[in-house]
């Protein structure tokens, strides 16, 4: 292959290398659903009779973890464990869920998953049910 041809090929594909080097961090979406299991998404369990086209697309285009376990049977301690990485019962809450006006379970100085991601340049948001304290 003549040198001119090699230079043209390298020139044509070099923007792809630059693009890969400058690629932003991947998006991270955590979906935590009450009373929802791996078998409820058709991409994981094709025999499921309820169509889940958007979740199926997320499974196909992203990363999917199918062997996760909750540290608790109720929502508040489960969220606490997911956000802090700590055993969910290491709080004052030993049963049930946090009511609306109780103090928050996560102290303001405790590092959380969103806090860790923010330190890495991510923008974070929580949408939906919270149940960890009104503040």
Rosetta blueprint (number, residue, H / E / L):
1 X L
2 X L
3 X H
4 X H
5 X H
6 X H
7 X H
8 X H
9 X H
10 X H
11 X H
12 X H
13 X H
14 X H
15 X H
16 X H
17 X H
18 X H
19 X H
20 X H
21 X H
22 X L
23 X L
24 X L
25 X L
26 X L
27 X L
28 X L
29 X L
30 X L
31 X L
32 X L
33 X L
34 X L
35 X L
36 X L
37 X L
38 X H
39 X H
40 X H
41 X L
42 X L
43 X L
44 X L
45 X L
46 X L
47 X L
48 X L
49 X L
50 X L
51 X L
52 X L
53 X H
54 X H
55 X H
56 X H
57 X H
58 X H
59 X H
60 X H
61 X H
62 X L
63 X L
64 X L
65 X L
66 X L
67 X L
68 X L
69 X L
70 X L
71 X L
72 X L
73 X L
74 X L
75 X H
76 X H
77 X H
78 X H
79 X H
80 X H
81 X H
82 X H
83 X H
84 X H
85 X L
86 X L
87 X L
88 X L
89 X L
90 X L
91 X L
92 X L
93 X L
94 X L
95 X L
96 X L
97 X L
98 X L
99 X L
100 X L
101 X L
102 X L
103 X L
104 X L
105 X L
106 X L
107 X L
108 X L
109 X L
110 X L
111 X L
112 X L
113 X H
114 X H
115 X H
116 X H
117 X H
118 X H
119 X H
120 X L
121 X L
122 X L
123 X L
124 X L
125 X L
126 X L
127 X L
128 X L
129 X L
130 X L
131 X L
132 X L
133 X L
134 X L
135 X L
